[in-house]
C-alpha cells in the first residue's frame, strides 16, 4: 500500500540552514547535508530544501548544495526557491535533486509548468501554492503570503494540474506558524478535486495534527519545519502514532 | 569491477552514481558502445517520457547495443519500462527484452504514484537479505503488467510488476538509489551478481 509521506522542510540561506535548529547531536546544525542525513536516518520519507537566499551567487550555491546532499542522502528530495527557468531546473536535477518546486514563477508565467513538465516529466515538477482565506475565499498569495493575486486557490490548482504538475504543495498562510493544525477543509477539497498528490503544509503543532490532515484533509503527504527542527515531534514517534491510528506509513 | 551507467540524456543519473559510490564502487557515465559492452555491470537509468527517451537511444545506436549485452544489466524506472515490448506512453515500441507491456494507471488512483510502497512475492537473487513487504520509493504514471518474468509485485489500484528479470537482464520500477537501506541492499546485490549464462 502506498504510504503517507512525512516531509521535513529545511530553509536554506547561502548554503546553510536557517532558524536555530535544536539538534544537540549534530556537529554542525547549520549544515543542511548533515541535517538531511539525520532526518533520512530517523525515518523521514522525503526532504524539501527551500532556498531563501537573495544573492547573486544563489544559483551556483544551491546547485553545489544539491550535489552534496545527493552524495550523502539516500531518500528523495525536492528543491525550491527562486526557480524560474528550464536552465535552473536542468542543473538541479542533473546534480541529483528528484523534484523541483516552483511557486511565484509559475503564477507569473504559467506556461513554465508546461515547459518543465514536457521537458523533465510531470513526476519531478511540484507546484507550491501559498494561499490565504480572505472573506471566505482562498486567494493565492506570493512572496510568502505577503502579496495577494487575483487567483482562486482551487481554480489555480486545477490549472496547475492540467498544465502538467506532478503534485501540489499547498501552504495555508492562515495556518502557517500557528501550530493549530493544517487547513484540512481546503486540503480535502483539493485532494478530491484533483488527481495528483497533495502535500499539506502550514500549521503542524502536534502529532494529532498529522493524523487529522491525513484522515480529514485527505493529504498524501505532510510537510513541517519547526516541530521537527526543535524536536517537538520526533519522526519515529509520529510514525508509530500514525500507524496505531490506521494510517499507512513506512516504519 | 567496471560499472557503466548508460548516459543518454535521461535525468537523475547523479544519484545512481552516488549510490554506487556509497557502496564502495565507482561507476562511469558513458554513451560509448564499446565501453558499455566491456563493463562488468551495466545500469540503464531513465527518468522522463518514453518516446523521447527512445528517440535519444536510437540516435546513438544504443537501442541495438543494449539487447545484445551479456553481463548483468539493471534497468531503473523508465529504463526498465523501455526494456519491455511496448510502452503506452507516446505509443512507443520498446527494446523487447522483456515480454511485457507498459500501461498507464487508471483514474481510480492518483497519478503519478509518488512515494513509498511495498514490494512482495520477492523471487530473485536481487532480493537476498531484503524482507517481504519492504518499502521502496516509486515515482511513475505507467506500470509494467504482471507477466511470467515478474520477480516482485506492488499494489497501486492494480497489482503490477515492480521488478522483472530475464536471463542477465533485470528491471526495477522503484528507485534503489532513493530507497534508503533496502534500496542500497538491492543495488549491492545487483553489483555482486555473478554472471551465469
Interface residues (C-beta under 8 A of the other chain):
Chain A: X1 X2 X3 X4 X5 X40 X45 X46 X67 X70 X71 X72 X74 X75 X76 X93 X94 X95 X96 X97 X98 X118 X120 X121 X122 X123 X124 X166 X167 X195 X196 X197 X220 X221 X250
Chain B: X11 X12 X13 X14 X15 X18 X19 X21 X22 X47 X48 X49 X107 X110 X111 X112 X113 X114 X115 X116 X117 X118 X135 X137 X139 X140 X141 X155 X156 X175 X177 X178 X179 X180 X181 X183 X184
